[in-house]
């Protein structure tokens, strides 16, 4: 606020009045504090969110090159991210002559998550107990990381291949990757769809009619 002091009494003729001006910046301090708080809050909200992702790769970590297409059925899961939030999956090698070998589920907790948790049951249980021990301060963060690596190298750990179709959305892929973390799946990769994968999906939709009309493509 500005204050103007014109002085008291009458001034002599011919002499200008003396004016003293004082500017009060006190209200501006509060305004500056509000602005600083506002910009700090906006900066916090605008921090980028990141997630770990395994990009398409020729070799899956931990799997020998000659075993890439021959992963044991007990350890290998292939996910096909389809249209309308559908997820198709099969275990081990695809069975083109049996359309029922390809299953259908969704991204709900009772869908994809339940299937992955059941297949990766041993790892999920051990990781759950490890997280409980960390929460109770029974182990340090360093010990937690070391034991996590050991658990995820277990022979029973599942290997997941994720194949998004053209009809799948970006959110579908993100949801699938989230389930990898939730179900403690450490070995997975995102790869392109092949003609054989499209054949499997179409054969399921036609309930096996496609396999009677056209030969299965080479996988």
C-alpha positions as CSV (number, residue, x, y, z in Angstrom):
1,X,0.0,0.0,0.0
2,X,1.2,3.5,-0.7
3,X,0.9,6.3,1.7
4,X,1.1,10.0,0.8
5,X,2.1,12.5,3.5
6,X,1.2,16.0,2.5
7,X,2.5,17.5,5.7
8,X,0.7,19.6,8.3
9,X,0.1,23.3,8.5
10,X,0.0,25.9,5.8
11,X,2.9,26.3,3.4
12,X,4.4,29.6,2.5
13,X,3.4,31.2,-0.7
14,X,5.4,30.2,-3.8
15,X,6.9,27.0,-2.2
16,X,5.8,23.6,-3.5
17,X,4.3,21.1,-1.1
18,X,6.7,18.4,0.2
19,X,5.2,14.9,-0.4
20,X,6.7,11.8,1.2
21,X,5.8,8.5,-0.4
22,X,6.1,5.1,1.4
23,X,5.3,1.8,-0.4
24,X,4.2,-1.1,1.8
25,X,5.1,-4.5,0.2
26,X,3.8,-6.6,3.1
27,X,0.8,-7.9,1.1
28,X,3.1,-9.0,-1.7
29,X,5.0,-11.4,0.6
30,X,1.9,-13.5,1.2
31,X,1.2,-13.5,-2.5
32,X,4.7,-14.6,-3.3
33,X,4.5,-17.4,-0.8
34,X,1.2,-18.6,-2.4
35,X,2.8,-18.6,-5.8
36,X,5.9,-20.5,-4.7
37,X,3.7,-23.1,-3.0
38,X,1.5,-23.4,-6.1
39,X,4.5,-23.9,-8.5
40,X,6.1,-26.5,-6.1
41,X,2.9,-28.4,-6.0
42,X,2.5,-28.4,-9.8
43,X,6.1,-29.5,-10.2
44,X,5.5,-32.5,-8.0
45,X,2.4,-33.5,-10.0
46,X,4.2,-33.2,-13.3
47,X,7.0,-35.6,-12.4
48,X,7.2,-38.3,-15.1
49,X,6.0,-41.8,-14.1
50,X,8.2,-44.6,-15.4
51,X,7.9,-48.4,-15.4
52,X,10.3,-51.1,-16.3
53,X,9.6,-52.8,-19.6
54,X,11.3,-55.5,-21.5
55,X,11.3,-54.5,-25.1
56,X,11.1,-56.9,-28.0
57,X,14.2,-59.1,-28.0
58,X,15.6,-61.9,-29.9
59,X,16.6,-63.9,-26.9
60,X,14.8,-64.2,-23.6
61,X,17.0,-63.7,-20.6
62,X,17.8,-66.9,-18.9
63,X,16.7,-69.1,-21.8
64,X,19.2,-70.8,-24.2
65,X,18.9,-69.9,-27.8
66,X,18.1,-73.5,-28.9
67,X,15.3,-73.6,-26.3
68,X,13.6,-70.4,-27.4
69,X,10.8,-72.2,-29.3
70,X,11.0,-75.3,-27.2
71,X,10.4,-74.0,-23.7
72,X,8.8,-76.7,-21.5
73,X,5.0,-76.5,-21.2
74,X,5.2,-76.3,-17.5
75,X,7.2,-73.1,-17.7
76,X,6.1,-71.3,-20.9
77,X,3.1,-69.1,-21.3
78,X,2.2,-67.2,-24.4
79,X,-0.2,-64.2,-24.1
80,X,-2.0,-62.8,-27.2
81,X,-3.5,-59.4,-26.4
82,X,-6.6,-59.3,-28.5
83,X,-9.6,-57.0,-29.2
84,X,-12.1,-55.7,-26.7
85,X,-9.8,-56.3,-23.7
86,X,-9.5,-60.0,-24.4
87,X,-6.4,-62.0,-23.6
88,X,-5.8,-65.3,-25.3
89,X,-3.1,-67.7,-23.9
90,X,-1.6,-71.1,-24.3
91,X,1.0,-73.1,-22.5
92,X,4.2,-74.5,-24.1
93,X,4.0,-75.1,-27.9
94,X,0.8,-74.1,-29.8
95,X,-1.5,-77.0,-30.8
96,X,-3.0,-76.1,-34.1
97,X,-5.1,-79.2,-34.4
98,X,-6.8,-78.5,-31.0
99,X,-8.5,-75.1,-30.9
100,X,-9.4,-75.7,-27.2
101,X,-5.7,-75.4,-26.3
102,X,-6.0,-71.7,-26.7
103,X,-7.8,-70.2,-23.7
104,X,-9.5,-66.8,-23.4
105,X,-9.6,-64.5,-20.4
106,X,-9.5,-60.8,-19.5
107,X,-7.6,-58.3,-17.4
108,X,-9.7,-58.6,-14.3
109,X,-8.1,-59.8,-11.0
110,X,-10.0,-63.1,-11.5
111,X,-8.7,-63.4,-15.1
112,X,-5.1,-63.0,-16.2
113,X,-3.8,-62.4,-12.7
114,X,-5.4,-65.6,-11.3
115,X,-4.0,-67.7,-14.1
116,X,-0.4,-66.2,-13.8
117,X,-0.5,-66.6,-10.0
118,X,-1.5,-70.2,-10.2
119,X,1.2,-71.0,-12.7
120,X,3.8,-69.1,-10.8
121,X,2.5,-70.2,-7.4
122,X,5.8,-71.1,-5.7
123,X,7.5,-67.8,-6.7
124,X,4.4,-65.7,-5.7
125,X,4.3,-67.3,-2.2
126,X,8.0,-66.8,-1.6
127,X,7.9,-63.2,-2.8
128,X,4.9,-62.4,-0.7
129,X,6.6,-63.7,2.4
130,X,9.7,-61.7,1.5
131,X,7.7,-58.5,1.2
132,X,6.1,-59.2,4.6
133,X,9.5,-59.6,6.2
134,X,10.6,-56.3,4.7
135,X,7.5,-54.5,5.9
136,X,8.1,-55.8,9.4
137,X,11.8,-54.6,9.2
138,X,13.0,-58.2,9.6
139,X,15.3,-57.7,6.6
140,X,17.0,-54.7,5.0
141,X,16.3,-53.4,1.5
142,X,19.6,-54.8,0.3
143,X,18.8,-58.3,1.6
144,X,15.3,-58.0,0.1
145,X,16.8,-57.3,-3.4
146,X,19.3,-60.1,-3.1
147,X,16.8,-62.7,-2.0
148,X,14.3,-61.5,-4.7
149,X,16.9,-62.2,-7.4
150,X,17.5,-65.7,-6.0
151,X,13.8,-66.5,-5.8
152,X,13.1,-65.3,-9.4
153,X,15.9,-67.6,-10.7
154,X,14.1,-70.7,-9.4
155,X,13.6,-73.5,-12.0
156,X,9.9,-73.3,-11.6
157,X,9.7,-69.6,-12.6
158,X,7.4,-69.0,-15.5
159,X,8.6,-67.6,-18.9
160,X,5.9,-65.3,-20.5
161,X,5.8,-64.2,-24.1
162,X,3.5,-61.2,-24.7
163,X,2.2,-60.7,-28.3
164,X,-0.1,-57.7,-28.8
165,X,-2.4,-57.8,-31.9
166,X,-3.3,-54.7,-33.9
167,X,-6.6,-54.6,-32.1
168,X,-4.9,-54.3,-28.7
169,X,-4.6,-50.9,-27.0
170,X,-1.6,-49.4,-25.3
171,X,-3.5,-49.7,-22.0
172,X,-3.8,-53.5,-22.7
173,X,0.0,-53.8,-22.9
174,X,0.5,-51.7,-19.8
175,X,-2.0,-53.8,-17.9
176,X,-0.3,-57.0,-19.0
177,X,3.1,-55.7,-17.9
178,X,1.6,-54.7,-14.5
179,X,0.4,-58.3,-14.1
180,X,4.0,-59.4,-14.6
181,X,5.1,-57.4,-11.6
182,X,2.1,-58.3,-9.5
183,X,2.6,-62.1,-10.2
184,X,6.4,-61.9,-9.7
185,X,7.1,-62.9,-13.3
186,X,10.7,-61.7,-14.0
187,X,11.3,-63.4,-17.4
188,X,9.1,-62.1,-20.1
189,X,9.4,-60.4,-23.5
190,X,7.1,-58.4,-25.8
191,X,7.3,-59.8,-29.4
192,X,5.4,-59.4,-32.7
193,X,2.5,-61.5,-33.7
194,X,3.2,-64.3,-36.2
195,X,0.9,-65.8,-38.8
196,X,0.7,-68.9,-36.6
197,X,-0.7,-66.8,-33.7
198,X,-3.4,-65.2,-35.9
199,X,-4.3,-68.7,-37.1
200,X,-4.7,-69.9,-33.4
201,X,-7.1,-67.0,-32.6
202,X,-9.2,-67.4,-35.7
203,X,-9.4,-71.2,-35.2
204,X,-10.7,-70.6,-31.7
205,X,-13.3,-68.1,-32.9
206,X,-14.5,-70.6,-35.5
207,X,-14.4,-73.4,-32.9
208,X,-11.9,-75.4,-35.0
209,X,-13.6,-74.9,-38.4
210,X,-10.5,-73.1,-39.7
211,X,-8.2,-76.1,-39.1
212,X,-10.5,-78.3,-41.3
213,X,-10.3,-75.8,-44.1
214,X,-6.7,-74.5,-44.1
215,X,-3.4,-76.1,-43.0
216,X,-1.7,-74.5,-40.0
217,X,1.1,-72.1,-40.9
218,X,4.6,-72.9,-39.8
219,X,5.3,-71.5,-36.3
